Structure formats: C-alpha cells, structure tokens
C-alpha cells in the first residue's frame, strides 16, 4: 500500500481532519485566519433563551386575552394546540436534520438547502429571512404600542392615541427610533445581544410568574370594576365623571349625556336602548372561583364596527366599545400563530454555537415545551378568571386604557408593563441578530447571484450589509404600523419554511438516503408528514390570498435560482426523489412499446468530432430540436476511435463539448461519448445500447459523408453504410441529413414549402415528420406539399383523390401533387454517369491492390491531350431488347463513351477505359437521374425536401454504386432529409 499511502494519506491524518472539520457556508472563509475567534455559545445562552424569548414575544401580553375572549376557551385552546403542535412537529423534524452532520452558519437555511437542494433551499431561505425581518418590525411595533398606549400616553406627539390614525403615526415615529437603537446594538456583537437577552428574559419570566400569582389571588373583592349598560360594555371616558367611577344613569353622569340630548324647556330625548336598560357594575377580574369560565367557553366572534360580542352596530361616541377588525377562527389563528414562531432563533445562529448538533434539538424542543405549557394554561386561566366582555376589550378602553394582563398581575401592573416591554425589545433584538446572518449565509453560497454583495462581513465577522437590508425591510413593516396586519404576513413566511423542514425530513427518511444517519432518534416520517399537512392547512385557512402570494414568491425565487444559479450539488433529497421517480417512470415505460398514437421520434443524433474534439456539424442538434419541438427524448452521442484507457480524457472533453452544445441549443436531452477500437463498431454499439430501459431511441439521425468521392479510404463511406445497415437491422427509423450547414438556426423563420417526395411506402413516417417540424416556430409558416410518383399504368386522378382523403383522415393540411414518371429513353448523360461510377469503383478497387503502378497509369491516361484519345459512340441496348452488334442503328439518346485508341491487350488501363456499364446499374442510374430532374423542376425553391432513402446494398460490391445513386438523386438540392422507416406504423387515422 506504499503508493496509496503516498497519494491518499494516512488514516490518522484523515481522522484528524474530519474531527476538526469546519465546512459549510462559514462567512468569508478566506479571511478566517485574520479574524479573532468568535464567541461560541452553549445550549442555554445560544438556543434555549433566544428561542423562548422569540416565542413569548409580544402577543402573549397584548393580544392573548383578546383572542381568548373572542374565540372562547374551547376554540382558543384549539388555536393554541394547533399552533404548538405545528411548531413541535417542525422542531422534531429540524432536530433530526440538525443532528445529521455538521451544521455551520446559516441554520435553517443550511438544513433546508442541503436536504432539498439549492433551488428549494434558496427560495425557502429567502422567505424565512423575510419573515424574520418582518417579525422584528412586529416586535418593535408591539413594544411601542405598550410604551405609548399603556406606559406613557403623554408621549404621543399626534394627539389622543385612542384614535387609530394618531396611534399609528406615533408607532411609526417611535418604532423607527427603536429600530435604529436595536440595529446599533446588534452591530456591536452577538455576545452583547446574548447578555441583553438574558436580562430581558429574566423580566419575561418574572412577568409570567406575576401573572400566575395574580390569577390565583384575584377575587371579586379586590377586582377592578367595569360598567355595562344592559349587555354593552362602556368605556372609562363614559363611566367616569370628573375622574370618579359613576356607573349610573342620572343626569349628572356622563352615561346620560352620551345617550340623551337636551331639548327645549329642559326636556331631554334619550336613545331607546338607554330607556329600556339599566347600568350594571361587574368585577372585571372576579377570579377562578367566580365561575366565569363557563360563560367564556364559547366563541363571541364579532364583525368590524359592531359592538364587541354582538352583531349590533355600535357608536363609539356613546362610549360603546366596537370591534376594530372582523374576528373569526381563521383570522385569530393567523394573528396568534406568530406567537409560536421563533423556534429557529437558535438554529439561525448555529455558526455561533459550540456544538450545533447537540444544542439545537435540546434547546429548541425544551423551549417549545415550556412556551406551549404557558400558552395552554394561559388560555384556561384567562377564561376562568377574567370577565368575557373585558377579555374582548382589546385595548382596555373600559379600564382606563389599561392592559388587561397587567391589571391581572400581582403585585402591580408595572411589573408586567416593564417586563413585556423588555421582552418585546429582546425578541426584536433576536430577530435583528438572526436575519442578517441568515442572509449572509445564503449570499455566501452563491445560489442567488444578485445577493453576493451581502456575503461580505466586517473584520469582527458581523454581516453589516445584511444588517442594513434587514433594517430597511423592518422599517417597511414599521410603516405599516398595524400589528394585526403585519402578523398574517409573518405567519405565511414561517409556515412555508416550517413546511419545507418537515418535507425535507420526511423525504430523507422515506428515500432511505445512505447519508441520512441523524443522532436524534425520536422522529418518524409520519410525524413530518402531519407537520407538513398542518403547515399547508394553516396557510390557506388563515389567509388564502396571502398563502398564494407566498407560494408565488417562492416559485419565482425557485425559477430564478434554477435559471441564474444553482450550479451546486449538495446531495440533496430532491435528487434522490428525482431518481426514484425516474426509476418508476422507466419501469412503467418498459412494460411495452408505445401505442401508435403516442409514437414520436426519440432521436439519437450521431455527432462527428473535428480534430479539436468539437462537434463538426452542430446544426444537427438544432434540427433535431426543431423536429421534436422540445418534446420527447434526444440523445447526442459520438464515438472516438482508440483505447479507452488512453482516450478517457478525450472522451470527457468531447462529452463536455456536447453538453455545451445541448445547453446552447436548448435541447432537452443527454449526451455521451463512446471510445472504441473501430469507428463502425463503436457506432454499432451506440445504436444498440444508447438509452436506458424504456427510455430508448427509436430514430437515428446521421450526417452525410460529404468527402467520400475524394477520399481513397473506403472508411469515408463505409462507416455511413455500416451505420445505415445497423439501424435497419435494429428496426429503427433513419434520418440522413444532407446539406446540414445550410439548415436554418432556431432564430430564423422560414417561409415557403416543405416538399415530401413519397416514392416508397414507409408506413407514413414521411407524413409525420413535416407535421412535427411545423410545430416549431422556424417551420411554422411553411406550407406542406406531398408529391407521389405514378407509373404509366396508374390512374393519377384516382391516386390524387385517394391521397387527399388519406391526408384529411390524418388531420394534416397538405397540398397533394401526383407526378408521372414516363418510361423515357435512357440518355447519354445517364450512361456517362453510370460509366464514371463504375470506372471510379474499379479504380478504387485497384488502389487497394499493392501494385502502385496501376493508379499512376490511370492518372497519366486521364491527363493525356484530347488528340491522343479518340472517342466513338456505340449503341447500348436497353434491357429486354434484342442485342444487335451493328453500329448502324444508333439512337441519338442511347450512347456510351469508349476510347478508340489501340492500347495493348490486357493492359489494366485499357480494361478500365474499355468498360461497358452494367445494365442494372444503367437502369438504376436512369431512375435516379429522372427523379432528380423532377425534384429539381418541382422543388427547386422548397425550404426542405424530404424523400425516401433506398435500401442499402446487401453486399459490399454495390456500396460505391449505392452512394453514387444517392448523390445523383439529391444533386442540386440544398437541404435534403432522407428517411427510412422502421417497419412499424407511426401514425394513425383513429382517435
């Protein structure tokens, strides 16, 4: 093993490298040597605390009581349970992925992209980044709402914050200021953020404990009071008179003034509802022993501008509390779900973790379990402690614009106000920390080219440019200002990301990928599929138009990455899924040959290389693409002559050249290069074995051997003929293209005709090919003409009529023309061409003999002066006529040329020059010449001529003659496609 050890290294060295592996998408890997070592965090500070802080966030304090009041205890519990189950199942899937190897910077993006590929990973990563960035704006809006509405109402610079427009303007101003401060804190460094997170989280935990204590100590005696007129909850502005709580109906109270107007003679006129109802004073937080839980079991959904809890129009000027938004189970679910998100706050900072594979599962699942317990108990305790009308009072208008949760807490509401404010700021800080690192990880991968500018970090490793973009996106959310409008947007982004995490885990498990070996064992593919189904369901029941928008955005990003980038191979599960789907499809295709209705040319293009291993006739691939209009199978293959061990590099270079050609022409196909000792044998193997299973070619396209006449080596045409014979033997269709360099590119649109010369019946292959060509934009504007050849005994009128009916039944529009081939006399030109052909054949045979004098003598004779060779005309009889030796009965069209000089008898030159053409060859040449004359007469302006390819000779004796016949047949025609059928029907008149 000495050589192997020298080349591949020792086991100890390899193990040391693996143990100290620092792979993946670490930022600025080339600068890591100059950077100071970053802070490495554990499970508590790195995952558990950021996750629990992000999950608790803002909605627990300012929206939870309202959700319970509107949905009721039962449906509220359902909302919380569905949301928490979704995040828990996602966390289980994420834990399995996170423990399946090293998780560098990028966290959730890294896990999704390496499991589902760069397209899915990039699309979902961008959506998750947007969701995290917008979430920071939600937390900031929530913090400012707590500050301006509940802590310091005097800070409002636009007037009364109970007016929605004034409140939103205040949120925008103060929110922007808070965003700037938090961005500066994030820029200082992740370690400082983690320390601040611990401080704010301590306030959160303290606040939650105070709420629980307040729940158990609250009772009717120490409860705050609320005022109702009949069943309608009134605001504090109406129930208080001169700062004193006066829930009475006399003329001195504000309630009377709100519902009644003074008339002449000190009379007053009151609203009918005021006259028919009385006021009531109820404890707002009567406690667990009061039995209000049963009153709060069912939902009390309310439409916008209706009195809360009722479907009755309300009037805010009279002190009635009306709904600002329409509530329903779906709306509340969309608003609440962001309070369960944030489960990836730890995984987003995986690059800052000491052991991401251990910390992410433990910290995330523990955080979700903790927060789920708090949310579920909060629903039950809120429903059992607080009056239902007060729960539905979203902004606490009936309790002096106080926060319901703060009024419930012990010992003082300021504990909750300060704790919730710090908690919300901490959650926003965590979002602003995680989002730029996520964007920087996506940019470093290079799958989205225009984001490469955000891959740059500072000397301390901070993604400053990504932080600026994150702050800009967060500012857009702050300008929206409405927490209830921002929350559903975040819900869509997070649900899509969670859904793809579940899909990645299920896919890897079901495909049983060899590299799928997670250390986390408590997962199952059914749990991942349930999590995926929950995510999709929640997206559409929350807001179907937001869901469609998020899916459309993800699709656009996916296609952009697929088009511009994604030149990555990460061993993703989508590749495994594609492999399984391809195997299934191939097995289905192998069950039997396609029906005639489904037949289309699956083309194998036999490409020839030049001396630089570049495709010699690239337009063959272009024409194949035009012939198929992008459908079906295209194989572009070639053969290199030599030994495989010596030509392997050339084969790879040639294959890359073919791949580039395929990409350039836009053909959806495959390429391969075969190395063989003999070119003909290599082509034979390629014709036999190209393709896989049912995905095999049924048609072979081959180029014309243009220089065969001038090449003394018989391989110039022998390779072509061997390929033709092998294709015929394999019962495949054959397309021989002549004049390929004159064929149009895919950008050139042709106008004119496509002429089909139907000489021999080949089961309608000639009809199908031009129809398929006309499906492409290049040939779309061409007319189709069908020429068929009639003999003297044929009824041309009936032939034309029958052919028109046949074309109508085939549903192909074409002009039908019948050409009569008269049995004309054989011309001198025909005899001359035949003689030249046979002389060339004999000459080439002689050149393959070792006697080198013979060819030289032939050349010398051919260069003699005209006076030295005397020519006389001799009669040649047609087949079937009596043979006459007399030269007196000459026909002026029946001549051949024989020299009159008297050379030595038996001389090879004399034998060659005294040849007389074989009658069968004369007849065949006559047919070729006459057909060529007719084709040139009728189709000289055609854009493409398609005609039958005659059967190749069965013996090698007639191969040169066969090639000459084909040359004569197509002489003068620029673009020719010669077709030979497979023997199977390829088109039908039936539906």
VEXDREN-986036 format. One record per residue (C-alpha): x, y negated, z. Coordinates in pm, whole numbers, padded with zeros to 5 digits, always signed. Each point is the difference from the previous one (the first is absolute). Layout:
BEGIN
XYZ;...
//
This chain:
BEGIN
+00000+00000+00000;+00302-00228-00020;-00122-00185-00311;-00352-00039+00137;+00130-00135+00330;+00214-00251-00186;-00290-00123-00218;-00292+00019+00243;+00160-00054+00341;-00003+00189+00324;-00310+00095+00197;+00111-00210+00296;+00022-00313-00216;-00343+00054-00151;-00163+00057+00340;+00160-00315+00137;-00136-00204-00291;-00351+00138+00046;+00003-00066+00373;+00101-00363-00059;-00232-00048-00299;-00123-00356-00050;-00207+00034-00316;-00310-00156-00144;-00080-00364-00053;+00218-00172+00259;+00021-00373-00092;+00315-00117-00177;+00189+00325+00029;+00305-00153-00166;+00021-00261+00278;-00049+00232+00298;+00370+00002+00080;-00001-00375+00057;-00318-00003+00208;-00008+00037+00376;-00166+00310+00133;-00377-00055+00030;-00197+00063+00318;-00115+00363+00017;-00326+00036+00194;-00157+00296+00173;-00356+00137+00002;-00137-00240+00263;+00132-00332-00129;+00023+00102-00364;-00332+00178-00061;-00238+00030+00295;-00008-00363+00112;-00018-00157-00351;-00270+00247-00102;-00215-00043+00311;+00035-00377-00026;-00101-00006-00366;-00296+00229+00063;-00142-00195+00291;+00050-00328-00178;-00272-00258-00005;-00328+00179-00068;-00013+00172+00338;-00037-00336+00172;-00207-00216-00235;-00215+00244-00204;-00042+00324+00195;-00292-00113+00217;-00184-00142-00302;+00045+00327-00194;-00139+00201+00295;-00295-00238+00036;-00095+00016-00367;+00067+00371-00063;-00113+00128+00340;+00187+00250+00213;-00068+00298-00226;+00092-00152-00335;+00278-00202+00159;+00146+00322+00131;-00032+00144-00350;+00186-00297-00151;+00284+00038+00248;+00010+00380-00032;+00013-00007-00382;+00274-00263-00002;+00209+00169+00266;-00037+00343-00163;+00117-00145-00330;+00310-00154+00154;+00076+00309+00211;-00021+00234-00300;+00218-00241-00195;+00250-00008+00286;+00017+00381-00001;+00069+00002-00375;+00251-00280+00039;+00175+00189+00280;+00041+00304-00222;+00150-00211-00279;+00219-00200+00237;+00154+00315+00148;+00072+00151-00342;+00346-00152-00029;+00171-00330+00060;-00227-00309-00010;+00208-00309-00078;-00123-00358-00023;-00336-00040-00166;-00200+00231+00226;-00341+00064-00149;+00112-00108-00347;+00294+00239+00010;-00222+00288+00111;-00268-00060-00265;+00238-00066-00288;+00216+00305+00072;-00311+00215+00030;-00211-00135-00287;+00261-00152-00229;+00108-00357-00081;-00325-00094-00176;-00230+00094+00286;+00254-00102+00260;+00054-00342-00153;-00372-00065-00050;-00098+00105+00351;+00307-00167+00148;-00096-00333-00154;-00359+00035+00123;+00121+00088+00348;+00235-00295-00007;-00284-00231-00099;-00220+00148+00273;+00268-00050+00264;+00065-00355-00117;-00370-00091+00004;-00033+00172+00339;+00249-00249+00140;-00233-00279-00110;-00293+00177+00170;+00191+00017+00328;+00101-00364-00027;-00358-00109-00075;-00116+00202+00301;+00261-00159+00225;-00096-00349-00115;-00370+00081+00047;+00068+00102+00362;+00203-00314+00051;-00237-00252-00157;-00339+00152+00085;+00057+00149+00343;+00320-00135+00157;+00027-00367-00103;-00301-00127-00193;+00139-00352+00031;+00280+00095-00241;-00243-00009-00290;+00101-00285-00229;-00307+00025-00223;-00280-00035+00254;-00234+00255+00155;+00137+00350-00060;-00351+00147+00029;-00047-00138-00351;+00148+00260-00233;+00171-00242-00240;+00176-00184+00282;+00115+00327+00156;+00139+00131-00330;+00197-00321-00063;+00149+00025+00348;+00093+00363-00065;+00181-00100-00319;+00208-00274+00162;+00096+00181+00316;+00034+00333-00181;+00259-00146-00236;+00198-00138+00294;-00007+00335+00181;+00106+00180-00319;+00308-00222-00033;+00099+00063+00363;-00045+00376-00029;+00196+00013-00326;+00293-00174+00167;-00015+00250+00287;+00000+00292-00246;+00299-00148-00181;+00198-00009+00327;+00006+00379+00006;-00193+00320+00060;+00149+00052+00347;-00143-00328+00123;-00338+00093-00150;+00004+00332+00185;+00075-00173+00332;-00278-00252-00056;-00230+00287-00096;+00066+00164+00337;-00093-00322+00179;-00320-00056-00196;-00096+00365+00030;+00031-00024+00376;-00260-00276-00015;-00223+00221-00217;+00017+00292+00241;-00065-00231+00293;-00300-00148-00182;-00148+00343-00070;+00039+00104+00363;-00172-00322+00107;-00288+00076-00236;-00041+00350+00145;+00006-00136+00354;-00255-00263-00093;-00226+00267-00148;-00008+00194+00325;-00036-00298+00236;-00262-00189-00200;-00359-00007+00130;-00311-00213-00021;+00090-00207+00304;+00328-00140-00128;-00099-00003-00368;-00019-00310-00215;-00350-00104-00108;-00150-00022-00345;-00320-00175-00104;-00266+00145-00231;-00318-00150-00137;-00217+00302-00046;+00240+00241-00170;+00222-00269-00152;+00341-00068+00153;+00070-00372+00032;+00330-00184-00022;+00158-00169+00300;-00056-00340-00157;-00375+00054+00035;-00007+00195+00324;+00227-00253+00175;-00129-00346+00084;+00258-00259+00106;+00245+00279+00070;-00246+00194+00216;-00148+00337-00096;-00375-00071-00039;-00186+00288-00170;-00341-00165+00046;-00272-00137-00228;-00083-00336+00161;+00043-00327-00178;+00332-00083+00167;+00179+00309-00134;+00177+00016-00333;-00202+00306-00097;-00318-00208-00006;+00169-00273-00201;+00122+00256-00254;-00341+00154-00069;-00229-00301+00053;-00031-00347-00152;-00158-00303+00165;-00300-00154-00171;-00204-00319+00056;-00156-00062+00342;+00265+00220+00166;-00138+00309-00166;+00231+00276-00112;-00018+00269-00260;+00188+00328+00056;+00086+00298-00215;-00258+00283+00022;+00269+00240+00123;+00083-00235+00289;-00363-00025+00101;-00052+00378-00004;+00316+00107+00186;+00178-00077+00322;+00366-00025+00091;+00192+00275+00178;+00330+00007+00181;+00186+00329-00026;+00339+00112+00122;+00237+00012-00299;+00222+00271+00150;-00224+00201+00233;+00247+00287+00042;+00001+00375-00054;-00275+00065+00254;-00250-00229-00174;-00108+00252-00265;+00056-00235-00296;+00184+00285-00173;-00332+00149-00109;-00109-00335-00142;+00322-00021-00201;-00012+00352-00146;-00154-00093-00337;+00109-00248-00264;-00133-00353-00038;+00139-00093-00339;-00081-00354-00108;-00005-00179-00332;+00179-00330-00050;-00181-00310+00139;-00238+00217+00201;-00030-00004+00379;+00246+00253+00141;-00170+00334+00055;-00313-00096-00195;-00111-00044-00360;-00136-00349+00073;+00120-00331-00140;+00177-00205+00263;+00080-00366+00055;+00338-00085+00147;-00116-00354+00085;-00251+00149+00243;+00276+00189+00181;-00072+00337-00156;+00301+00218-00078;-00008+00119-00359;+00217+00248-00186;+00281-00145-00210;+00040+00318-00209;-00226+00289-00096;+00088+00304+00209;-00037+00368-00084;+00182+00321+00078;+00216-00038-00312;+00079-00367+00062;+00094+00061+00361;+00213+00299-00097;+00191-00214-00250;+00054-00273+00260;+00097+00242+00277;+00233+00233-00189;+00301-00240+00000;+00000+00031+00380;+00104+00365-00051;+00266-00079-00257;+00357-00077+00083;+00083+00369+00045;+00297-00045-00234;+00151-00292+00188;+00271+00231+00129;+00060+00185-00325;+00040-00330-00187;+00305-00066+00216;+00145+00346-00045;+00333-00151-00107;+00035-00147+00351;-00073+00330+00176;+00268+00223+00151;-00189+00318-00098;-00293-00081-00226;-00102+00366-00049;-00048+00041+00375;-00126-00345+00098;-00265-00050-00272;-00219+00307+00080;+00022-00025+00378;-00039-00377+00022;-00277-00030-00259;-00222+00284+00125;+00041-00113+00362;-00093-00357-00095;-00311+00113-00194;-00111+00225+00287;+00038-00286+00246;-00184-00257-00207;-00276+00244-00099;-00069+00071+00366;-00021-00373+00072;-00232-00066-00295;-00240+00286+00073;-00029-00084+00370;-00038-00369-00088;-00306+00075-00213;-00162+00198+00280;+00089-00246+00275;-00099-00311-00197;-00337+00156-00086;-00055+00099+00364;+00111-00325+00159;-00095-00300-00216;-00347-00121-00098;-00077+00082-00365;-00084-00357-00101;+00327-00123+00149;+00189+00275-00188;-00150-00126-00325;+00106-00358+00080;+00318+00011-00212;+00149-00333+00111;-00143-00011+00355;-00226-00298-00071;-00234+00101+00284;+00282-00003+00258;+00161-00337-00067;+00187+00128-00311;+00184+00253+00210;+00153+00330-00102;-00225+00284+00119;+00292+00232+00074;+00171-00276+00198;-00315-00061+00208;-00014+00373+00074;+00362+00028+00120;+00125-00015+00355;+00110-00216+00172;-00013-00290-00247;-00075-00054-00365;+00339-00167-00058;+00174+00332+00045;-00179+00127-00311;+00034-00321-00195;+00376-00018+00050;+00044+00374-00043;-00203+00017-00320;+00175-00306-00138;+00345+00148+00061;-00113+00341-00126;-00127-00148-00322;+00318-00200-00053;+00204+00314+00065;-00198+00197-00257;+00052-00276-00255;+00369+00003+00083;+00019+00375-00059;-00173-00035-00339;+00238-00278-00103;+00290+00224+00102;-00112+00316-00178;-00132-00146-00328;+00325-00163-00125;+00196+00318+00072;-00255+00200-00195;+00028-00237-00298;+00379+00007+00022;-00004+00382-00007;-00225+00002-00311;+00225-00255-00171;+00317+00194+00083;-00141+00307-00175;-00024-00194-00327;-00328+00159-00107;-00162-00344-00048;+00250-00212-00195;-00142-00346+00075;+00030+00063+00376;+00376+00060-00012;+00060-00355+00123;-00146+00096+00339;+00253+00279+00057;+00259-00252+00119;+00058-00031+00377;+00198-00238+00217;+00334+00083+00157;-00190+00122+00306;-00211+00233-00213;-00318-00208+00019;-00219-00005-00317;-00035-00379-00011;-00145-00026-00352;-00257+00271+00074;-00089-00187+00321;-00070-00317-00199;-00237+00184-00235;-00172+00169+00294;-00052-00337+00168;-00148-00137-00323;-00250+00288-00028;-00086-00038+00368;-00063-00370-00055;-00253+00084-00272;-00188+00215+00254;+00016-00280+00255;-00151-00242-00251;-00300+00234-00032;-00040-00063+00375;-00290+00245+00054;+00100+00306+00198;-00307+00192-00122;+00098-00067-00363;+00366+00096+00036;-00061+00326+00191;-00171+00196-00285;+00288-00083-00237;+00247+00146+00248;-00224+00304+00042;+00025+00085-00372;+00376-00029-00015;+00057+00211+00309;-00255+00265-00096;+00164+00045-00339;+00339+00042+00161;-00132+00244+00262;-00180+00196-00268;+00317+00047-00201;+00194+00107+00310;-00260+00273+00058;+00009+00096-00367;+00378+00025+00005;-00003+00233+00300;-00277+00220-00143;+00172+00015-00339;+00336+00101+00140;-00161+00266+00221;-00219+00150-00273;+00279+00006-00258;+00233+00165+00251;+00293-00204-00119;+00328+00165+00109;+00122-00329+00151;-00318-00035+00211;+00128+00104+00343;-00129-00255+00255;+00104+00040+00362;-00344-00123+00108;-00213+00317+00006;-00341-00126+00108;-00139-00075-00344;-00210+00177-00260;-00096-00081-00354;-00373+00006+00087;+00055-00280+00253;+00176-00205-00266;-00284+00054-00248;-00257-00101+00263;+00205-00312+00068;+00014-00079-00372;-00378+00048-00034;-00061-00229+00298;+00221-00271-00149;-00177+00007-00336;-00343+00009+00163;+00080-00289+00233;+00127-00209-00290;-00325+00024-00194;-00247-00018+00287;+00182-00303+00138;+00005-00198-00323;-00025+00169-00336;+00113-00307-00196;+00305-00052+00222;+00073+00373-00039;-00018-00021-00380;+00219-00310+00007;+00265+00172+00213;-00006+00308-00225;+00026-00218-00313;+00296-00187+00149;+00170+00328+00092;-00063+00132-00353;+00151-00311-00160;+00310+00026+00220;+00024+00372-00080;-00012-00062-00376;+00248-00287+00027;+00249+00219+00186;-00058+00279-00249;+00064-00241-00290;+00285-00214+00134;+00178+00213+00255;-00043+00331+00177;+00320+00147-00143;+00032+00186+00328;-00008+00368+00082;-00066+00052+00370;-00133+00355-00006;-00348-00133+00069;-00311+00210+00041;-00166-00142-00310;+00268+00174-00207;-00088+00325+00175;-00370-00065-00058;+00066-00068-00366;+00195+00324-00020;-00287+00196+00152;-00254-00168-00228;+00220+00065-00303;+00037+00365+00094;-00376+00034+00040;-00062-00168-00336;+00260+00214-00174;-00157+00316+00138;-00339-00116-00124;+00142-00076-00345;+00157+00343-00018;-00335+00173+00024;-00048-00015-00375;+00056-00199-00318;-00193-00326-00037;-00331-00003-00181;+00002-00144-00350;-00186-00307+00127;+00282-00073+00247;+00287+00065-00239;+00241-00283-00051;+00362+00005-00117;+00233+00060+00294;+00314-00106-00178;+00357+00120+00034;+00222-00255-00173;+00331+00153-00106;+00235-00296+00016;+00343-00018-00162;+00292-00175+00169;+00265-00210-00168;+00369+00017+00089;-00061-00230+00301;-00273+00228+00141;-00267-00254-00087;-00328+00099-00170;+00059-00026-00374;-00364-00051-00098;-00173-00173+00296;-00305-00078-00209;-00099+00366+00017;-00092-00057+00364;-00187-00317-00092;-00197+00186-00266;-00076+00283+00243;-00140-00257+00243;-00214-00152-00276;-00124+00342-00102;-00113+00081+00355;-00114-00347+00110;+00151+00066+00343;-00189+00322+00064;+00119+00356+00044;+00352+00135+00027;+00314-00131-00168;+00335+00175+00032;+00305-00172-00146;+00279+00258-00010;+00332+00046-00170;+00274+00259-00038;+00374-00051+00039;+00234+00255-00150;+00273+00141+00222;+00058+00173+00333;-00216-00102+00292;+00285-00025+00247;+00183-00237-00234;-00299-00198-00126;-00191-00044+00324;+00097-00368+00031;-00097-00063-00362;-00334+00169+00059;-00070-00226+00298;+00101-00309-00196;-00223+00105-00289;-00289+00064+00238;+00037-00347+00148;-00003-00146-00352;-00323+00186-00073;-00152-00118+00329;+00085-00361-00088;-00156+00048-00343;-00317+00141+00157;-00021-00290+00243;+00064-00253-00276;-00271+00138-00226;-00245+00050+00286;-00057+00367-00076;-00141+00204+00286;+00219+00301-00036;+00309+00191+00100;+00345+00055-00144;+00262+00271+00014;+00327+00093-00167;+00114+00356-00067;+00360+00109-00055;+00041+00298-00235;+00283+00163-00191;-00198-00026-00322;-00228-00287-00095;-00264+00216-00167;-00011+00238+00294;-00029-00291+00241;-00295-00143-00193;-00158+00346-00007;+00030+00028+00378;-00139-00350+00041;-00299+00078-00222;-00069+00315+00197;+00056-00117+00356;-00067-00372+00024;-00278-00093+00242;-00126+00180+00306;-00289+00243+00037;-00312-00138-00165;+00169-00335-00055;+00168+00100-00322;+00028-00147-00344;-00213+00119-00290;+00151-00231-00261;+00363-00064-00092;+00119-00318-00169;+00326+00023-00190;+00187-00247-00216;+00097+00045-00362;+00366+00098-00075;+00076-00301-00218;+00355+00081-00108;-00041+00364-00089;+00062-00052-00375;+00338-00163+00054;+00120+00226+00281;+00181+00316-00116;-00061+00157+00341;-00318+00205-00014;-00074-00091+00365;-00131-00334-00122;-00320+00165-00119;+00033+00343+00161;-00076-00142+00346;-00314-00166-00131;-00125+00313-00174;+00076+00222+00298;-00199-00235+00220;-00292+00006-00248;+00003+00381-00003;+00018+00023+00379;-00285-00245+00042;-00214+00198-00242;+00091+00323+00175;-00112-00152+00331;-00340-00090-00152;+00051-00369+00068;-00086-00297-00213;+00286-00173-00175;+00043-00369-00081;+00295-00077-00228;+00059-00375-00023;+00178-00152-00298;+00098-00365-00026;-00026-00044+00375;+00209-00320+00004;-00272-00168-00209;-00277+00088+00244;-00151-00294+00194;+00079-00092+00358;-00274-00005+00260;-00031-00378-00035;-00060+00006-00379;-00360+00026-00109;-00053+00172-00335;-00264-00078-00259;-00072+00219-00299;-00069+00370-00028;+00108+00326+00151;-00013+00254-00281;-00046+00367+00076;+00080+00245-00283;-00190+00318+00081;+00168+00257-00224;-00018+00313+00212;-00252+00075+00273;+00172-00017+00344;-00308+00008+00222;-00069-00374-00002;+00330-00105+00157;+00030-00257-00276;-00335-00154+00100;+00077-00029+00372;+00341-00166-00025;-00106-00319-00183;-00302-00030+00230;+00234+00007+00302;+00232-00250-00168;-00286-00242-00050;-00060-00004+00376;+00324-00194+00037;+00008-00375-00057;+00272+00034-00268;-00217+00207-00235;-00341-00113+00121;-00067-00227-00298;+00096+00257-00263;-00258+00179-00213;+00012+00377-00035;-00007+00165-00342;-00021+00374-00056;+00137+00130-00331;-00062+00360-00096;+00135+00174-00309;-00237+00180-00237;+00088+00254-00266;-00156+00013-00345;-00253+00262+00100;-00118-00199+00308;-00316-00213+00006;+00148-00334+00106;-00339-00165+00061;-00112+00276+00233;+00340+00003+00173;-00026-00370+00075;-00355+00034+00127;+00090+00294+00226;+00303-00179+00136;-00202-00314+00079;-00252+00213+00190;+00284+00169+00186;+00158-00332+00098;-00339-00125+00118;-00043+00307+00219;+00349-00055+00141;-00108-00359+00084;+00307-00142-00175;-00039-00299-00230;+00200+00055-00318;-00017-00061-00374;-00002+00331-00188;+00176+00029-00337;+00043+00311-00218;+00303+00012-00230;+00005+00234-00299;+00328+00174-00078;-00010+00087-00369;+00205+00294-00127;+00228-00229-00199;+00310+00101-00186;+00325+00025+00189;+00214-00305-00072;+00368-00020-00084;+00048-00189+00326;-00137+00298+00189;+00246+00234-00167;+00282-00243+00064;-00080-00022+00371;-00031+00375+00022;+00331+00052-00175;+00173-00257+00219;-00141+00175+00306;+00124+00341-00108;+00338-00134-00104;+00040-00168+00338;-00096+00325+00169;+00258+00197-00193;+00261-00266+00056;-00051+00004+00376;+00015+00377-00002;+00326-00019-00188;+00140-00253+00245;-00058+00245+00282;+00229+00248-00182;+00370-00024+00087;+00101-00070-00358;+00064-00371+00009;+00060-00030-00377;-00364+00053-00091;-00139-00320+00155;+00289-00199-00144;-00075+00132-00349;-00362-00095+00044;+00097-00351+00102;+00237-00029-00297;-00268+00114-00244;-00246-00244+00145;+00241-00289-00060;+00070+00072-00369;-00081-00260-00259;-00339+00031-00167;+00161+00080-00337;+00157+00314+00138;-00333+00156+00088;-00261+00049-00265;-00358+00061+00110;-00272+00170-00197;-00361+00066+00092;-00130+00352+00029;-00355+00125+00040;-00112+00127+00335;-00320+00201+00009;-00256-00038+00273;-00092+00301+00207;-00257+00218-00176;+00101-00096-00358;+00190+00234-00238;+00373-00047-00004;+00132-00138-00329;+00366-00024-00087;-00046-00238-00290;+00086-00363+00063;-00229-00121-00274;-00317-00014+00209;+00096-00276+00236;-00246-00186+00218;+00116-00349+00075;-00091+00034+00370;+00157+00340+00061;+00374-00046+00014;+00298+00085+00207;+00363-00106-00039;+00283+00240-00092;+00350-00096-00103;+00102+00090-00362;+00375+00016+00057;+00168+00338-00022;+00176+00066+00326;+00171+00323+00084;-00241+00284+00064;-00032+00093+00363;+00128-00336+00126;-00175-00103+00328;-00047-00346-00138;-00159+00134-00315;-00225+00228+00200;-00111-00292+00211;-00057-00235-00290;-00176+00264-00209;-00262+00079+00264;-00362+00020-00100;-00260-00085+00267;-00210+00271+00158;-00360-00014-00121;-00143+00013+00351;+00218-00292+00104;-00112-00189-00308;-00362+00055+00090;+00056-00115+00358;+00194-00303-00112;-00275-00081-00246;-00255+00001+00284;+00225-00218+00217;+00060-00252-00277;-00368-00022-00096;-00106-00041+00364;+00260-00268+00050;-00123-00184-00307;-00358+00007+00125;+00099-00102+00353;+00203-00293-00128;-00287-00102-00227;-00265+00009+00273;+00195-00070+00320;+00289-00224-00097;-00142-00278+00224;-00106+00223+00289;+00144-00075+00344;+00038+00373+00070;-00032+00315-00209;-00088+00323+00176;+00023+00325-00194;+00046+00372+00041;+00343+00147+00064;+00039+00314-00214;+00096+00326+00165;+00378+00043+00033;+00171+00275-00203;+00020+00339+00169;+00355+00061-00117;+00305-00223-00006;+00024+00026-00380;-00268-00260-00063;+00082-00245+00278;+00178-00256-00215;-00274+00018-00261;-00260-00054+00275;+00178-00313+00118;+00020-00129-00357;-00372+00060-00055;-00077-00206+00311;+00229-00279-00117;-00174-00011-00336;-00344+00015+00160;+00064-00304+00223;+00227-00195-00231;-00078-00372+00001;-00236+00014+00299;+00131-00214+00288;-00184+00148+00297;-00088+00367-00013;-00133+00233+00265;+00008+00364-00109;-00227+00222+00206;-00018+00372+00046;-00274+00148+00216;+00026+00258+00274;-00270+00231-00134;-00247-00101+00274;-00304-00221-00050;+00066-00345+00151;-00321-00186-00079;-00368+00091+00002;-00326-00144-00122;-00183+00109+00316;-00052-00211+00310;
//
